[in-house]
Amino acid sequence: AQSVTQLDSHVSVSEGTPVLLRCNYSSSYSPSLFWYVQHPNKGLQLLLKYTSAATLVKGINGFEAEFKKSETSFHLTKPSAHMSDAAEYFCVVRVVGGAGRRALTFGSGTRLQVQP
Amino acid sequence: DGGITQSPKYLFRKEGQNVTLSCEQNLNHDAMYWYRQDPGQGLRLIYYSQIVNDFQKGDIAEGYSVSREKKESFPLTVTSAQKNPTAFYLCASSIEGTGRVNQPQHFGDGTRLSIL
C-alpha cells in the first residue's frame, strides 16, 4: 500500500528566505509523486511531478523537489519565498491498485505562511 | 480555455434532503473523480469513473451516489444517508489509458456544502 506523510502542518518563513516543505512516502512500487498547491476556497493546482525520470524536478513559480529513494523523501523547496506563495501544499502519491484503479493518496497538507 | 467547472460554489442542505453537485469538464479527459476535503485534512476519494457509464467506489462512498452518462459530466449526489456532509467537495479529471498512467489530475474550484 502507498502512503504519504507531510512532516510539518505549518511552516512560517520571511519573504525572500528559502522554503522547505517536507514529505516522506511509502510505496511498494516505483511511485509517481506530485506536489499540489491550494489557495483558500480554490481547487488544487499542480506544482510539479516526479515520474521516474530526473530525480530533481522543476515546477512552476520557482519550486523544485528532489526524489531521494534511499530516504523515501520528496521535499519541496524554493530559494526565495514570495508573499503570493502563502497557501496549503499537498504531497501526493499515485496509487495503482487492483482492477486498474488509479487514484491519488494525499498527505494531510502543510500550510505555508510568508511574513513580510 | 479548457478546464473543470463545479457548481454551485456554495450549497446548503436541509436535514433529510438530497443535493446534487455539478462537475463539467471540457478537457476531453476519460477519468473523473470526486474528493471530500475536511479542515486540516488531505483529500479523500469518494467515487471515480474511468470511462462513460462506469464508476467505482472510493474510500468513503457511503451516503453518496454518482452517474457518468456523458464524458463531460460527473455529478455527485449527497444523500440523506450521509450523516456528516459538511465539507469542501472537489472534482478532478485526468487523461487515462495505455502509456498515460502517470498523468496528473486537474481540479475544479470546489463546492462548499453546509447543513442548515
Interface residues (C-beta under 8 A of the other chain):
Chain A: S9 S32 F34 Y36 N41 K42 G43 L44 Q45 L46 K49 T51 F90 R94 V96 A99 G100 R101 R102 A103 L104 F106 G107 S108 G109
Chain B: I4 Q6 A31 Y33 G40 Q41 G42 L43 R44 L45 Y48 Q50 Q56 G58 F88 L90 A92 S94 E96 V101 N102 P104 Q105 H106 F107 G108 D109 G110 R112
